Amino acid sequence: MTENTKPAEPTGENDSGETKATTQNILDFGSALTRTPNGTVYTLTIIGQIEGHSTAPNTSKTTKYEHVLPLLAKLEESDEVDGVLFLLNTVGGDVEAGLAIAELIASMTKPTVSIVLGGSHSIGVPLAVAAKRSFAVPSAAMTIHPVRMSGTVIAAPQTYNYFQRLQDRIVAFVSGHSQISAEDFQALMLKKDDMAADVGSVLYGEEAVRKGIIDAVGGLSDGLACLYRQIEEWKT
């Protein structure tokens, strides 16, 4: 999703109207509704910066939480959508906006699958694990680091306590929706020898799976096959 746009919602169009709408949705919003014999899948991309309460520069590609949240609610209620496929290539962004999207994805009852492609960094990690099943291609990267904040910061004990509590929320979410323990994830956040001039870790596809953050290494065909299996079980 790019600046000043929002993801397309499911429509009732068919035939040539549906084809034109689908093509336009892909071009404008990076989303598509696809009907197959195995079920109807809505594909949603989470790309660029997760935009929160502050607007990102016009030169930045963003995913806007005020667009994604109502769309996810509509997808959950839509009779024409059987499952949702999330394609991730995000640098991270606003922590609370990212957590809000992740929490909503995790609370969906419909089949969901996420695939980490280029990267799913920072707050993108909770987004990657929020789906019922997660995949990462071998070249995908995931950066894990402590919470950061830009702008004016008051140097008071309450500020540092807020940072710690926010970080605890992220750790709890990731460990609760993946196979990694809270202690191990916290250790990756605070690792000192993996990033220049910073603390944290950079994991690639297979390593993220070994650590228990991502469920499996795989691409589009693997993700769709898993989603179709979920849809079949969900319908029975």
N, C-alpha and C positions, 0 to 999 in steps of 0.2 A: 504494500500500500504506500503510495507516495503522498507528498504534502497536498492538502486540500482535497483528498479523496477519501472514500469510505468503501468497505467491502460490499460486494453485491449480495443481495438477499435472494433466497429461493423464490422463483416465480412460477406461475402456472402455465407459462407459454409452452407451445409445442411446435413440431414441424419446423418450417423455415424460421419462424419467429424465435423458437428456442435456440436454433443454431446461431442466429445473429446475436442474440442476447448473451449466449455462452462465450462467443468470440470476443464480444465487447467487454464482458466481465474479466476475461483473462488479460486483455490488453490494458484495461483501466485499473483493475483492482487486484489482480493476482489471485482470483478465486473462481471456482467453477463448480457447477452441479452436473454430475455425470450419472446417467442411468445405465445400468448394466444388468445382465441376467442374474448377477449375484447380489444386487442391491443398488440403491441410489446413494452415491458418495458425494459429500460436499468437501472440496479441497480448499483449505485456507492457508495462505502464506503468512508467516510472522517474520518480517524482515527488517533490516536496518535498526534504527533506534526505537526502543519502546518509549513512546511519548506519554508523559504524565500531565501534571498540572501546568507545566510551562511548555510553550510552543517551541519546537525545534526550528533551526534555520531552514529557509526554503530550499537550500542546497542539499539537505539531508533527506534520505529516505526514512520513513517512519512507519511504525505501527501504532495507531491511535487507540488507546484503551476505551475511549468513549464510543468508538465505532464497533470494536470487537465485543465488548460486554453485551450489548443488546442483541447483536447478531448471534452469539452463542446461546443466549436465552431463547431466541427464535428457532434456532436449529434444534434445540432440545425438544421444543414443542411441535415442530413441523412434522406432519404425517408423511411428507414426501421425501424426507431425509432419513436414511437408515444408519449412516455412519459418517464420521468426520475424520479426514486426513489432514494433519498439520505438517506443513513443510517449513522448517526453521533454518534461517540464516540471519542471525541477529547479533549485534554487538552488545546487547544489553540496553540499559537505560534506567528509567525511573523505577525504583525498587517497589514502591507500593502499587504502582500501576501494573508492573509485571506480576507481582504476587496476586493482585486482583484477578487478572486473566487466568493465571495458573490455578487459582482456587476454583474458578468457575469451570474450567476444563475438567478438573479432577472431580467435580460434583456432578458431571453429566452422567446420565444413565445409559445413553446411547453408546455404541461402540466407537472408540477413538484410538487413533494411532498417530504417533509423532515420528518424523524422520529428520534427524539433524544432518544438514548438508554442508554448506561451507563452514558454519560455526554456530554455536549457541553459547555465547559468553555471558559471564556475570549473572544477571537476573534471568538470562536465557536458560540457565541450568534448571531452575524450577519449572519453566515452561516446557522443557524437553521431557521431564519426568512426569508431568501432570496427566498425560494420556494413559489409558489402560495398558498400552504396550508401546515401548520406545525403541527406535532403531537409530543407528548412526552409520554413515558410510565410513570406510577406513580413513579417508582424508579429512573428516570432520574434526574441528577443534573446539574444545570447551575450556574457557578460562575461569578459574575459581579463585576468588580473592575476597578479602574482608569488605564490609560495607564502606562506601565512600560517599561523601557529600560535598557538593560545590556551593559556592556562595558564602555568606556570613555564617560563621560558626562561633557560638558563645563558649568560651573556655571555662565551663563549669562542670561539676560532677554530674549534674542532671543530663548534660549533653552526651557525655561518654556512656552513661547508663542507658540512654535512648539508643545509641549506636549498638550497644551490646544486646539489648532486647530485640532490636530489629534484626540483627544478625542471627540471634537465636531462633527467630521465626523462620528465616530462610533455611537454617540448618534443620529445623524440625520438619519443615515441609519436604525437603529433598530426601531426608532419611525415612520419612513416612511414606513416600511414594516411589522408593527405589530399594535396592538391596544393600546400600552402603549404610553403615552405622553413623550416628551423629558424631561420635568421637573421631572416626576416620575422615568424615567430611570436613570437620573443623580443622583437623590436622592438614588437609590439603589447602584449606583457606590460608593457613598461617605458615606454610612451607617457605623457607628462606632461600633456597638455592636453585629455584627453577625459573625465576623471572628477574630480569635486570632492573635494578633500582626499585624493586617492589617485592611484596610478599604474595604468595599464592602459588597456584599450579596451572599448568597448561596440559590438558589431556587430549589425546587423539582417539579416534573411533574405537579401536580394539582395546586400548588402555582404559577408556571410560567403561567398557563392558567388563573388563577384568576387575575394576574397582567396584563394580556393582551399581554404578550410577545409571547406565543405559542397559536395557535388557538384552539387546543383540546387535551384532554388526549386520547391516543390510541396507539395501536401497529401495527403490520404488516398488519393484516386483515383490520383494519380501514384505514391505509394509502393506501393500494392497492385499496380498494373500492372507496376511494376519487379520486385516480388517474384515475381509469377506468371511473368514472363519468366525469372527466375533459376531458378525451380522447373522450368520446362520444359527448360531447358538442363541442369540438374543431373540430371534423370531420364533424359536421353538418353545 
